[in-house]
Amino acid sequence: MMKENLIKIYERSFIDNWELPALTDYNTGERLTYGDFARNIAKLHLLFKNSGVKQGDRIALIGKNIPNWVTIFMGTITYGAVIVPILQEFNPADAQHIINHSEATMLFISKSIWENLEFDKMPRVRAVFLLEDMKLIAENEGDSSVAQARDGLDEAFNALYGEGFYRNDIHYADVPNDALVEINYTSGTTGFSKGVMLTANNLAGNIVYGINSQLHFKGSRDLAFLPLAHAFGCAFDMLTPLAVGGHITLLGRIPSPKILVKAMAEVKPNVVFTVPLVLEKIYSKMIVPMISKGALRWALAVPYLDKRIYSQIRNKLIEAFGGEFEEVIVGGAPFNAEVEDFLYKIKFPFTVGYGMTECGPLVSHTPWREFVPRERHAGLFPQHRGHRQGAARGRMAAHRRHGYPERRRHIIYKGPPEDHAAELQRTEHLPRGDRGKTQQHALREREPCRHARGQTGGTRLS
């Protein structure tokens, strides 16, 4: 169990970073300081309380990355309720199924998505709010408590904090690290979408590692273009920077290479988290046309001259990502080998992490200077999820039975699927299905094994 309590991490951070910028909406320019953000969370807590929301109730959330999305997520877990973030890419039938399956009692949703759902087919949901403006748009017949709480929210807030809401007013729920705080429905790469039950300890493990390894730091800049409903983007584009006083700019649109390059130049992030597809598009649209030209293609075959050309390409690519980042961390899907090898050849500062939603999601990470793609180096298992220590000594050490790396129970999700439940209960390890071996305190991924425990092979930082 992590010694750092998840909710107390944010209680301290919001107090300590009160005047610093926390969130910026890239499209509207709206900016919230940590004080503004904490004030919005306090209003949400009051809405929950006056609506009869109890600790442990499930709150569903679906929509694009905007400040209100972050407020609902953080406000829910710091209240003691359980957040159910849903990928907006899910079709309406799947989204509605997830809302019902999770037993959500309240729903916050983007207008464009709500238009395709049917409220009368979500019997447990008491009320629905639009994510864009927090307007109450649906409520169960005969239950007016939510409408009354929403209509009287400003008056109730002013009565409670008559002299204003200040940092000393921040007091969040006592939520133990073994408590359920999130149900994350995966994108279903191994079948139908699954509800992964994550505890505060799961999330704290990732966050403490991000803090201690300084992926983010006070005042660091982050451009969040991955969906925050995905475990990868959630942990490192939102949860970690908010824990240390980082400044998150929410892109809130599809990250095409053109849009992304423009936003990177403006935000100049200190670290970049991305999926392989983004780098693969940049490679195919920006780099391949360049190196395929006759003269340049000839020059790349000349010793020493090729190094100068690769250096120029590297510098242009670094500039395209804002020019001020420590490294680009890739995860979420398999990486195209050609693109990975090319980026390594030109010494572009990138690394590929390894993980799974069930670990919230980080299993291992290697700083880019130590990353070796040809060896499929999956990275170090951080001790207590907080330090870059050897796998043999760390709590994240792989339990190597039959060559398969497995994850220790105390950093793994609370509710395993039935096919893993017995093994996890007996051994405190989760078999994943990826072949690997331990070498010099690091797990080196060898190949996905498609026959282990019914899995279809892992993806790095999935």
N, C-alpha and C positions, 0 to 999 in steps of 0.2 A: 504493500500500500504506500502510495506517495505521502511524504510527510507534509507537503504543501497542500492546503485545502483549496480546491478549485475556485469556489465563490469568494473566499477571502483574498485570493490573488487579485480579483477585479475590484473588490472593495478598496484595497490599498492603492491600486493603480489609479482609480478614478479620483481618489483623494489627492494623491501625490501629483497627478498630472492635470489638475483642475483647469488650468488656464491654457494648456497646450491644445492644438488642433487634433481632433480625433477622426472625424469623417468629413469627406468632401464628395459631393455628387458631381462627377465630371461633366454631366450634361446640363445641369442647371446652375452649377457654381455654388450651391448651398453648402455651407461649412458649419460644422458643429465642433465646439471645443469639448473637452472631457466634462466640463461643468454643464454645458448644454445637454450633452448626451445623458449624463446622470440625472438631470432634471426630467428629461423625457422618460427615462426608465422609471423614475419615481411616480410619474403620472400613470404609467402603465400598471405599476403595482397597485395603485389606488383603484384603478379601473377593475383589475382582477378581484381585489378584496371586496369592493362594493357590488360586484357581480356574482359573488359567491364562489369564485374559483378557489379551489383548495390545492395545497401542496400535493404533488403527484398527479394532478390532472394533466391531460395531454392537450397541447396547443399546436395546431397545424399551421404551417407557413409555406406559402408558395408564391413566387414572383421573382422579378429580376433584382439585381444587386442595387439597392438604393438605401439611404440612411434608415428609413423605417424598417426595412428588413432586418438590419443589424440590431435596431432597438428592440424589435419583437423577440429575436433570438436571445439576446443578452438579458432582456427584461424577464423573459420566461424562466431561464435557469437561475437567475439571482432571486426570483420569487420563491423558487422551490418546486415549480411545475416542470413538466417534461416537454421539451420542444420536439416537433416532428417536421423537420425541413423537407420539402418535396421539390425535386427537380422540375423546373417549369417546362422541360422538354417532354415530360411524360404526357401521353395522350389523355384526354378528359376521362375516359373510362378507367384507366389505371390510376389517375390522380384521385378520382372519387373512391375507388376501391381502397387506396392507401389511407385516405381520410377516415373511412369507416373501419378498416382493419386496425388502425392505431387507436381507435376509440377516442378520437379527438372530440373535445367539448366546445372548442372555439376555433374559428378559422380566420386567418388573415391572408388575403389573396389579391393578386393584381386583377384589375378590371377585365382585361382582355381574356384572362383564363376563366374568371367567374362566369362569363357569358355562356360558356359551354358546359357548365355543371348544373345539376338539378338539386336544389336544396331539399326537396321533399324526399330524396333518396339518401339523405344523410341524417338519419333519425337521432343520432347522439349529439350532433352539433347544435348547440344552443343559440349561437350567434355568429354572424359573418361580418368582418370588417374589410373595407377596401384598403389595400396596402398603401396606395398613393396618398390618401388624405385622412385615413383612419375613420372614415364615415361608416356608420352601422347600416348595412344594406339588407340584412335578413335576420330574423329572430323567431324562435319557436312560438307558436300560438299559445297564449295563456301564460307566457313567461316574459314579463316586461322589466325584469330586474336589470338586465343588461342595458336596455334603452334608458332606464332611469339613471343608472350609473354613468352612462356616457353623457347624457344631457346635463347632469349635475357635476361633471368632472372638474371643470375649472373652479366652480364655487367650492367644492370639497377640497380641492388642492390649496386654494387660497386660505381656507379656514384652517387647514392643517399646518401650512407653512406661511403664516400671516406676514412674517418679516422677510420672506424670501427663502428659497431653497439653496443651501450652501453645502460645502464639502463635509462639514461636521454632521450633516443630516443623512449622510450615506450609511445605512445599516441594512445589510442584506440577510436573507434567511440563513439559518444554520443548516447547511446541507452536507452531510458526511460524504466522504469520497466514494463510499460503496453504494451510494444512492443512484438510481437511474435518473439521468438528466436529458438524454436524447435518444430518439428512435430514428435511425437513418436508414431510409429505404434505398438500397443500392440500385444501380442501373441494370442489374440482372444479367451480367456478363456470363454467368454460369446457369442461367435459367430464368425463372420468374423473379421479379423484384422481391428482395427479402428485407424484413425489418430487423436491422441490427440494433440491439439494445446496448447503448453506451453509458457507462457510469461516469461520475465526476472524475474518478481515478484514471479512466481511459484518456479523457481530454487533458487532465492535469499532466499526465506523462508526456504528451506531445508538447504542451506549452512550456513546461519546465525545461525540456530539452532545447526548445527554441530560444528560451531566455538565456540559458547557460552557455549555449554555443553562439550567442549573439547573432542569430539569424535576423532578429529585430532588436532595436534598442531605443532608448528615449529619443524622440525626434526623428527616427528613421522614416523614410518615405516608402510607401507600398502602393502599387497599382493593382487593384483587385479586378481581374478580368475573367478568372475562372468562376464557375457558379459556386456561390457560398453554400449551397445545399449539398455540394459534394464534400466528402470528408477532407480531401486534400486542400481545397481552397478555404474551407471553413477553419481548419487548424492553423494554417500558416499565412493566409491573407486576411484573417479576421481575429481569431482568438489570441494568437501570439502577439501581434502588434498592439492590441488593446491591453495586453497584460503588462506592457513596458512603457507605454506612452508614445507609441508609434502613430503616424498619420496615414490613414488609409484613404486613397482616392478610389471611388467605386465607378468603374467604367460604365456598367449598366447597359451595354449593347454587345452585339456579336463582334468579337475581336478579329476582324479581318486584318491582314497585314498592313494595309494603308491606315486604317483607324488606329491600330496598335502602335505603329511607328510614330504617328503624330502625338498620341497620348504619352508615350514613353519620353519623347523629347520635351514635353511640357512638365511632366511629373518628376522625371529623373529618379526612378526608384533605386533604393540601396540594395535590394535583392529582388529577383524575379522568380515567380513560381508559375510554371506553365505545363501544358500537356504536349506530347510529341507533335501533334498535328500542327500546332502553331509554328514550331521550328521547321517542320517539313514543308509547310507552305512558303515560308520565307526562303528556304533553300531552293525550292523549285521555281519561285517567281523572281527572286532577286539574284541568287548566286549561280544557278545552272546556266541561265542565259549569258551571264558574264564570262564564265570559264569555258563556254562552248564556242566562243568566237575564235576564228582561225588563228590570229596572231597570238592571242592570249593562251590558247590551247597549246600552241607550239612552244611558247615561253615557259609553260609549266613543266615541259619535258627537259628543260635545261637545268642542270645542277646549280645550286646557289641562287639562280634567278627565281626559281620556284618559291624559295623561302621568302624572298622580298615580296612577291605577289601575294602569297598566303598571308603575310603580315598585314598588307594593305587591306585584304578582304576582312581579316579579323578586326582591324581597327574600324572599318566601316560598319561591321555587324555590331560591334560594341557600341558605336555611336547610335545605331538604330534602336538600341535598347536603353537609350538615355545617357550612356557613357559614365555613370557613377555607381554601378552595381558591383557587389563583391562576386556574385555568382548567379547563374541561372540554374534553378533546380527543376528537373524534369520528372514528371510522374503521371500516373493515371492510366497509362496504356503502354503497350510495347512500342519501342522506338525503332524506326527504320534504320537498319544497320548501315546503309550507305550514308545517310545524313549524320548518324552518330560518329562514324569513322572520319568523315570529312571535318566535322567540328573539332574532333580531337586532334586531327592532323594540323589544323591551323592554330591550335592552342587557344581555342575559344573557351572562356571560363564557365563551363557547365558541368553538371554532375547529374546522375540519374539515381533517384531514391528508390527504395523498395518498401512496399507496405500493402495494407489491406484495410478496408473499412472497419473490420472487426477489431483492429488495433488503434483506430481513431485518428490517422491511419498509419503512422510511421512505425516501421520495423527497423530500418537501417538507413543511414545517410553517410556519405563520404564527402568531405570538402573537395572542391574541384581539382585542386593541385594533386590530390592523391587518387583521383578517379582513373580507372583503367578500363575502358569499354571493351577492348578485345578479350579481356579476361572475364568479362561479365561481372565485374566487381560490384556486388550489391551494397557493400559498405559496412560500417561498424555498428554494432549493437550497443547503444549508449547505456551505461550503468544507471539504473534507476530512471531511465529516460531523461537523464539530465546532463551526462558528461560523455565525451568521446573516449570511452574506455574499451578495453579488449572484450571480445565476445565471451571468452572463457570466464571472465570475472564478473561480467555485468548481468543484471537481472534479465536483460533481453537476450541472454545467451541462447543459442539454438540448442534444443534437445535433439541430439543427432542419433536418431534410430533409423537404420536402414538408409542412411544418407539423406534423409529429408529434414530440412530445418523446420522447427515447430515453435510456436509462440507460447510463452509462459502465461498461466491463467490470470494472474493479478493485473495484467495490462490488457487483457482480452475482454471483449464484449460480455455483457451480463447474460444475454439470452442466446445461446448457441442453437443452430438448427438441430433437428433430431439426429441426423447422421453423425454429428460430432459430439453430442451431449455426453454419451457414455465415456468416450475416450478422454474428454476434457475433465470430467468428474474423477476419473480413475488416475490420470497421470498429471493433471494440471498443465497439459500442453495441448495445443491445437495443431493437428496435422494439416498442412496447407496443400501439399502436392507438388512442391517445387524441389527439384534435385539440387543439392549443394554440398559443399564441404567447408570446413573451417581451416583457414590458413593464415598464420601470422595475425591472430586476433581479429579476423574479419571473415565474414561469410562470402564465399565466392559462388555466385549462382551459376549453375551448369546448364540446366535445361528444364523446361516444364515437363512434368511427368503426368500424362493424361489418364493414368489409371489408378492414381492414389486417392482413396477415400471418395471416389465419385467426382473429384474436381476436374476442371478442364485446364488447370495450370494457372499460376498467379500472374498478375500484372504488377509492375513496380509502382508503388504508391497508388494503389487502386482504391 
